[in-house]
């Protein structure tokens, strides 16, 4: 059974998912509300280096992806 799954880390949390899963599927499995923010342009996906990556791309076994919200910075972030 393990050979028909892969583990992708979303915000450092392991997500065990089908091998054909794209980045967006991994985020949706991690947090549906966060996935909806991606759909609405309120969040973006980045790699471990902080570079933006596409949500329709293949998610590799063992890959680390991070989702961060975007928009106007709050007073505490300035």
C-alpha positions in Angstrom: 0.0 0.0 0.0 2.8 2.4 0.8 4.1 2.2 -2.8 0.9 3.8 -4.1 1.3 6.9 -1.9 3.9 9.6 -1.5 4.6 12.0 1.3 4.7 15.8 0.6 5.3 18.3 3.4 3.0 21.2 3.4 4.1 23.9 5.9 6.3 21.1 7.4 3.3 18.8 8.0 3.5 15.4 6.2 0.7 14.8 3.8 0.4 11.2 2.5 -1.3 11.4 -0.9 -1.6 9.6 -4.3 1.6 9.7 -6.5 -0.2 11.6 -9.3 -1.1 14.5 -7.0 -0.2 18.0 -7.9 0.9 20.8 -5.6 -2.7 22.1 -5.3 -4.0 18.6 -4.3 -1.5 18.5 -1.5 -2.5 22.0 -0.2 -6.2 21.0 -0.4 -5.5 17.8 1.6 -3.6 19.9 4.2 -6.1 22.7 4.6 -9.2 23.4 2.5 -9.6 27.0 3.7 -6.0 27.7 2.7 -6.6 26.1 -0.7 -9.6 28.4 -1.2 -7.4 31.4 -0.4 -5.0 30.2 -3.1 -8.0 30.0 -5.5 -8.9 33.6 -4.6 -5.4 35.0 -4.9 -5.1 35.5 -1.2 -2.2 33.1 -0.8 0.8 31.8 -2.8 2.9 28.6 -2.8 6.6 28.8 -2.3 9.4 26.3 -2.0 11.9 25.9 0.8 14.0 28.7 -0.6 11.0 31.1 -0.6 10.6 31.1 -4.4 7.1 30.9 -5.8 6.0 27.7 -7.5 3.0 26.8 -9.6 0.1 25.1 -8.0 -0.6 22.9 -11.0 2.9 21.3 -11.0 3.8 17.8 -9.9 4.6 17.4 -6.2 7.6 15.2 -5.7 7.9 12.6 -3.0 9.5 14.3 0.0 9.1 17.8 -1.4 8.6 20.7 1.0 6.1 23.4 0.0 4.9 26.3 2.0 1.7 28.4 1.7 1.8 32.0 2.7 -1.0 34.6 2.6 -0.5 37.7 0.5 -2.0 41.2 0.7 -1.7 44.3 2.7 0.7 43.9 5.7 -0.8 44.4 9.1 0.6 46.9 11.5 2.6 44.2 13.3 4.2 43.1 10.0 5.5 46.6 9.0 
